[in-house]
């Protein structure tokens, strides 16, 4: 026999009292949006606030025929990210990482070891500063001039993240550290140097299945440093 349902906790971490990261007011996100007159936010619930934040938002939505409906959307807020494709035009190589990704493993990837461009969360920095930090930690490369490529939303149906994508040249002399990530954060990252054509073949056969990496590799041969007619060292100017 079950007892009565307990009342809701009046002291909600991340809302009324600080959560594990010291945050409060996490239920305020979106309440002040005015850019779309066809969307009126009515309520925001914090469903989970651990390292990132899961919210459920109730909103009024005006359809194209003028009809209004009440809808709910769950959003996962992990902050924005940044990534960089490091390329050596003269040797036709790119510098990538390989690391274990549990979400991919649990959703069908055979071993969870994904080949990717170096990436990380912005976490209060500007995106360029963040990706320089990540390139040093993960690849051991001190990045010089950055080229901004695009900043897509990665999964706009549920994840708020916008990913700032960059490209930058490197040479063997640029690799001043071992890379591998931060052990204190549980990172265990292998540094991979691949011929760009080998990397593109891996995209075709599924060896590279990470979306940001595929986008940047395809950009590099269509419009970037490896595009037909691109001058050698175009990104080094």
C-alpha positions as CSV (number, residue, x, y, z in Angstrom):
1,X,0.0,0.0,0.0
2,X,1.4,3.4,-1.0
3,X,1.2,6.5,1.1
4,X,0.1,9.9,0.1
5,X,2.2,11.8,-2.5
6,X,4.6,14.1,-0.8
7,X,4.2,17.9,-1.4
8,X,6.6,19.5,-3.8
9,X,9.9,20.7,-2.4
10,X,9.5,24.4,-1.7
11,X,13.3,24.8,-1.8
12,X,14.3,23.8,-5.4
13,X,18.0,23.6,-6.2
14,X,18.8,26.0,-8.9
15,X,15.6,28.0,-8.4
16,X,15.1,29.1,-4.8
17,X,18.4,27.8,-3.4
18,X,21.8,27.4,-5.0
19,X,22.4,24.1,-6.9
20,X,25.7,22.2,-6.8
21,X,27.2,24.9,-9.1
22,X,25.9,27.8,-7.0
23,X,23.2,28.8,-9.5
24,X,19.7,30.2,-8.7
25,X,16.9,31.6,-10.8
26,X,17.3,28.9,-13.5
27,X,13.5,29.0,-14.1
28,X,13.8,32.6,-15.5
29,X,15.3,31.5,-18.8
30,X,13.1,32.5,-21.7
31,X,10.6,34.5,-19.7
32,X,11.8,37.9,-21.2
33,X,11.8,36.8,-24.8
34,X,10.1,39.3,-27.1
35,X,11.6,38.8,-30.5
36,X,8.8,36.6,-31.9
37,X,5.3,38.0,-31.2
38,X,3.8,34.6,-32.0
39,X,5.4,33.0,-29.0
40,X,4.4,33.9,-25.4
41,X,6.3,32.0,-22.6
42,X,3.9,31.2,-19.7
43,X,5.9,29.0,-17.4
44,X,9.3,27.5,-17.0
45,X,10.0,24.4,-14.8
46,X,13.5,23.2,-13.9
47,X,13.3,19.4,-14.2
48,X,17.0,18.8,-13.5
49,X,20.0,20.9,-12.6
50,X,23.2,18.9,-12.3
51,X,26.1,20.0,-14.5
52,X,23.7,21.2,-17.2
53,X,20.0,22.2,-17.0
54,X,16.9,20.5,-18.2
55,X,13.8,22.7,-18.4
56,X,10.2,22.3,-19.5
57,X,8.6,25.4,-20.9
58,X,4.9,26.0,-21.4
59,X,4.2,28.6,-24.2
60,X,1.4,30.0,-26.3
61,X,2.2,29.5,-30.0
62,X,0.5,31.3,-32.9
63,X,0.3,29.1,-36.1
64,X,0.5,30.5,-39.6
65,X,-3.3,30.4,-39.9
66,X,-3.6,32.7,-36.9
67,X,-4.7,29.9,-34.5
68,X,-3.1,29.8,-31.0
69,X,-2.2,26.6,-29.2
70,X,-0.6,25.8,-25.9
71,X,2.6,23.8,-26.3
72,X,5.4,22.4,-24.1
73,X,9.0,22.1,-25.0
74,X,11.9,20.5,-23.1
75,X,15.2,22.1,-23.5
76,X,18.7,20.9,-22.5
77,X,21.0,23.8,-21.7
78,X,24.7,22.9,-21.7
79,X,26.0,26.2,-22.8
80,X,27.6,27.1,-26.1
81,X,30.6,25.3,-27.5
82,X,33.5,25.9,-29.8
83,X,35.5,23.6,-32.1
84,X,38.4,23.9,-34.5
85,X,39.7,22.1,-37.6
86,X,43.5,22.3,-37.6
87,X,45.0,21.9,-41.0
88,X,48.4,21.7,-42.7
89,X,47.9,22.7,-46.3
90,X,51.4,21.8,-47.5
91,X,51.3,18.3,-46.0
92,X,47.5,18.0,-46.7
93,X,46.8,16.8,-43.1
94,X,44.3,17.6,-40.4
95,X,44.8,17.1,-36.6
96,X,41.9,15.4,-34.9
97,X,41.1,13.6,-31.6
98,X,39.7,10.2,-30.6
99,X,37.9,9.8,-27.3
100,X,35.2,7.8,-25.7
101,X,31.7,9.2,-25.9
102,X,29.2,7.3,-23.8
103,X,26.0,8.9,-25.4
104,X,27.1,7.6,-28.8
105,X,28.0,4.2,-27.3
106,X,24.7,3.7,-25.7
107,X,22.9,4.7,-28.9
108,X,24.5,2.2,-31.3
109,X,28.1,3.2,-31.8
110,X,30.2,0.0,-31.7
111,X,32.7,1.1,-29.1
112,X,32.0,4.8,-28.4
113,X,35.4,5.9,-29.6
114,X,34.7,8.9,-31.9
115,X,37.1,10.8,-34.1
116,X,36.5,14.5,-33.8
117,X,37.8,18.0,-34.1
118,X,39.0,19.4,-30.8
119,X,36.1,21.0,-29.0
120,X,34.8,22.2,-25.6
121,X,32.3,24.4,-23.9
122,X,32.8,28.1,-24.0
123,X,32.1,28.4,-20.2
124,X,32.3,32.2,-19.8
125,X,35.1,32.9,-22.3
126,X,34.6,34.2,-25.8
127,X,34.5,31.3,-28.3
128,X,38.0,32.1,-29.8
129,X,39.6,32.1,-26.3
130,X,37.8,28.8,-25.4
131,X,38.9,27.0,-28.5
132,X,42.5,28.1,-28.1
133,X,42.4,26.6,-24.6
134,X,40.8,23.3,-25.8
135,X,43.3,23.0,-28.7
136,X,46.2,23.3,-26.2
137,X,44.7,20.8,-23.8
138,X,43.5,18.2,-26.3
139,X,46.0,18.5,-29.1
140,X,49.0,20.2,-27.6
141,X,48.9,23.0,-30.2
142,X,49.2,26.7,-29.6
143,X,46.8,28.1,-32.1
144,X,47.6,31.4,-33.9
145,X,45.2,33.1,-36.3
146,X,41.7,31.6,-36.3
147,X,39.2,31.6,-39.2
148,X,35.5,31.6,-38.1
149,X,33.6,29.3,-40.4
150,X,30.0,29.1,-39.1
151,X,28.1,28.9,-35.8
152,X,25.2,26.4,-36.2
153,X,22.7,25.2,-33.6
154,X,23.6,21.5,-33.2
155,X,20.3,20.0,-32.3
156,X,17.7,22.8,-32.2
157,X,14.7,20.5,-31.5
158,X,15.9,20.1,-27.9
159,X,19.4,21.3,-27.2
160,X,20.1,25.1,-26.8
161,X,23.8,24.8,-27.7
162,X,25.2,26.9,-30.5
163,X,28.6,25.6,-31.8
164,X,31.2,28.1,-32.9
165,X,33.3,26.4,-35.6
166,X,36.7,27.6,-36.5
167,X,39.7,26.6,-38.7
168,X,43.3,27.3,-38.1
169,X,46.7,26.3,-39.7
170,X,49.2,24.2,-37.8
171,X,52.7,22.8,-38.5
172,X,54.7,20.1,-36.8
173,X,56.4,23.0,-34.9
174,X,53.0,24.2,-33.6
175,X,52.7,21.0,-31.5
176,X,54.4,22.2,-28.4
177,X,52.6,20.0,-25.9
178,X,51.5,16.3,-25.6
179,X,47.8,17.0,-25.7
180,X,45.5,14.3,-24.4
181,X,43.1,16.4,-22.3
182,X,43.0,17.0,-18.6
183,X,43.3,13.9,-16.5
184,X,41.6,15.6,-13.5
185,X,38.5,15.9,-15.7
186,X,38.6,12.3,-16.7
187,X,39.8,13.0,-20.3
188,X,41.7,10.4,-22.1
189,X,42.2,11.8,-25.6
190,X,44.3,10.3,-28.4
191,X,45.7,12.8,-31.0
192,X,45.3,11.7,-34.6
193,X,47.0,13.3,-37.6
194,X,45.3,12.2,-40.8
195,X,45.7,12.9,-44.5
196,X,42.6,15.0,-45.4
197,X,41.6,12.5,-48.2
198,X,41.9,9.7,-45.6
199,X,39.6,11.7,-43.3
200,X,37.1,12.2,-46.0
201,X,37.1,8.5,-46.9
202,X,36.4,7.8,-43.2
203,X,33.4,10.1,-43.4
204,X,32.1,8.0,-46.3
205,X,32.6,4.7,-44.6
206,X,31.4,5.7,-41.2
207,X,34.8,5.8,-39.5
208,X,34.2,9.5,-38.8
209,X,30.6,10.0,-37.6
210,X,30.7,13.2,-35.6
211,X,28.6,16.0,-37.1
212,X,30.9,19.0,-36.4
213,X,33.8,17.1,-37.8
214,X,32.0,16.1,-41.0
215,X,30.8,19.7,-41.5
216,X,34.3,21.2,-41.1
217,X,36.0,18.5,-43.3
218,X,33.5,19.0,-46.1
219,X,33.9,22.8,-45.8
220,X,37.6,22.4,-46.0
221,X,37.5,20.8,-49.4
222,X,34.6,22.8,-50.8
223,X,35.4,26.3,-49.7
224,X,38.3,26.1,-47.3
225,X,42.1,25.5,-47.4
226,X,41.9,22.2,-49.4
227,X,39.3,23.6,-52.0
228,X,40.4,23.4,-55.6
229,X,42.2,26.6,-56.5
230,X,42.7,27.6,-52.9
231,X,46.2,29.2,-52.6
232,X,48.7,27.2,-50.5
233,X,48.6,28.6,-46.9
234,X,45.5,30.6,-47.6
235,X,44.6,30.6,-43.8
236,X,48.1,31.7,-42.8
237,X,47.9,35.2,-44.3
